[in-house]
Amino acid sequence: MRNLKNRLFLITLTVIFLSISDLSAQSDKTKIDQLISQKKSYNKENKTSIVYKIQLYNGNEDKAYKVKYNFETTFPQYKTVIKYDQPDWKTQVVYFKTRLEADRALLEIKENFSGAIVLKDKI
């Protein structure tokens, strides 16, 4: 009889413990889902992405356009832009998602444009 009471007591404790841990797990899942939702809404409102670009030239306007033309005829697979940051004009190859991707392109580009550098930018 005493052995039966001990077993019932242990079974009752086990059931209570499992119920509590299940409620705790559900509560944690709810909190995690809520945090994920908050992060998604934050990302939608604050669209700043890190990208990499390769700067080919920094100087006067005429030379910037000449560098752009020469680059586009040599490397038609890349997109180039001219950017004006007072007082300089910049010829840049845009946009690479990772630094590794930009560095790989830079190795190829440096053969013809030795002054090219990789820059990090936010868009």
C-alpha positions as CSV (number, residue, x, y, z in Angstrom):
1,M,0.0,0.0,0.0
2,R,2.8,2.4,0.9
3,N,4.6,1.5,-2.3
4,L,1.4,2.3,-4.3
5,K,1.1,5.7,-2.5
6,N,4.8,6.5,-3.4
7,R,4.1,5.6,-7.0
8,L,1.0,7.7,-7.2
9,F,2.9,10.6,-5.6
10,L,5.7,10.3,-8.2
11,I,3.3,10.1,-11.1
12,T,1.4,13.2,-9.8
13,L,4.7,15.1,-9.5
14,T,5.8,14.0,-13.0
15,V,2.5,15.1,-14.5
16,I,2.6,18.5,-12.8
17,F,6.2,19.0,-13.8
18,L,5.5,18.1,-17.5
19,S,2.5,20.5,-17.5
20,I,4.5,23.3,-16.2
21,S,7.3,22.8,-18.6
22,D,4.8,22.6,-21.5
23,L,3.3,25.9,-20.5
24,S,6.7,27.4,-20.2
25,A,7.7,26.2,-23.7
26,Q,4.4,27.6,-25.1
27,S,5.1,30.9,-23.4
28,D,8.7,31.0,-24.8
29,K,7.4,30.2,-28.3
30,T,5.0,33.1,-28.0
31,K,7.7,35.5,-26.9
32,I,10.0,34.3,-29.8
33,D,7.3,34.8,-32.4
34,Q,6.6,38.3,-31.0
35,L,10.3,39.2,-31.2
36,I,10.5,37.9,-34.8
37,S,7.5,40.0,-35.7
38,Q,9.1,43.1,-34.1
39,K,12.4,42.5,-36.0
40,K,10.5,42.2,-39.3
41,S,8.7,45.5,-38.8
42,Y,11.9,47.2,-37.7
43,N,13.7,46.0,-40.8
44,K,10.9,47.3,-43.0
45,E,11.1,50.8,-41.5
46,N,14.9,51.0,-41.4
47,K,16.0,49.9,-44.8
48,T,19.8,50.3,-44.6
49,S,21.8,47.6,-46.3
50,I,25.6,47.3,-46.4
51,V,26.9,47.0,-49.9
52,Y,30.3,47.2,-51.5
53,K,31.5,49.1,-54.5
54,I,34.7,49.5,-56.4
55,Q,35.9,53.1,-56.9
56,L,37.9,53.4,-60.2
57,Y,38.5,57.2,-60.2
58,N,38.3,60.3,-58.0
59,G,38.9,63.7,-59.6
60,N,37.6,66.0,-62.3
61,E,34.5,65.4,-64.3
62,D,35.9,64.9,-67.8
63,K,38.3,62.2,-66.6
64,A,35.6,60.5,-64.6
65,Y,33.5,60.1,-67.7
66,K,36.5,58.9,-69.7
67,V,37.2,56.3,-67.1
68,K,33.6,55.2,-67.1
69,Y,33.6,54.8,-70.9
70,N,36.9,52.8,-70.9
71,F,35.7,50.6,-68.1
72,E,32.4,49.8,-69.7
73,T,34.0,48.8,-73.0
74,T,36.5,46.6,-71.1
75,F,34.1,45.1,-68.6
76,P,30.5,45.3,-69.9
77,Q,29.2,42.9,-67.3
78,Y,29.5,45.4,-64.5
79,K,27.3,48.5,-63.8
80,T,29.1,51.8,-63.3
81,V,28.0,55.1,-62.0
82,I,29.4,58.6,-61.8
83,K,28.9,60.3,-58.4
84,Y,29.6,63.9,-57.5
85,D,30.8,64.5,-54.0
86,Q,31.9,68.1,-53.9
87,P,34.5,68.9,-55.1
88,D,35.3,65.5,-56.7
89,W,33.7,63.3,-59.3
90,K,33.9,59.6,-58.6
91,T,33.6,56.7,-61.1
92,Q,32.3,53.6,-59.2
93,V,31.4,50.0,-60.0
94,V,28.2,49.2,-58.1
95,Y,26.9,47.1,-56.1
96,F,28.3,44.0,-54.6
97,K,26.5,42.2,-51.8
98,T,29.6,40.8,-50.0
99,R,33.1,41.9,-49.6
100,L,34.3,38.6,-51.0
101,E,32.4,39.3,-54.2
102,A,33.8,42.8,-54.5
103,D,37.4,41.5,-53.8
104,R,37.1,38.9,-56.5
105,A,35.9,41.5,-59.1
106,L,38.7,43.9,-57.9
107,L,41.4,41.3,-58.8
108,E,40.1,41.2,-62.3
109,I,39.6,45.0,-62.6
110,K,43.0,45.9,-61.1
111,E,44.7,44.4,-64.2
112,N,43.4,47.4,-66.2
113,F,42.6,49.9,-63.5
114,S,45.4,49.7,-61.0
115,G,44.1,52.5,-58.7
116,A,40.8,50.7,-58.0
117,I,39.7,50.2,-54.4
118,V,36.8,48.6,-52.6
119,L,34.5,50.8,-50.5
120,K,31.8,49.9,-48.0
121,D,28.5,51.8,-48.4
122,K,25.0,51.9,-46.9
123,I,22.0,52.2,-49.2
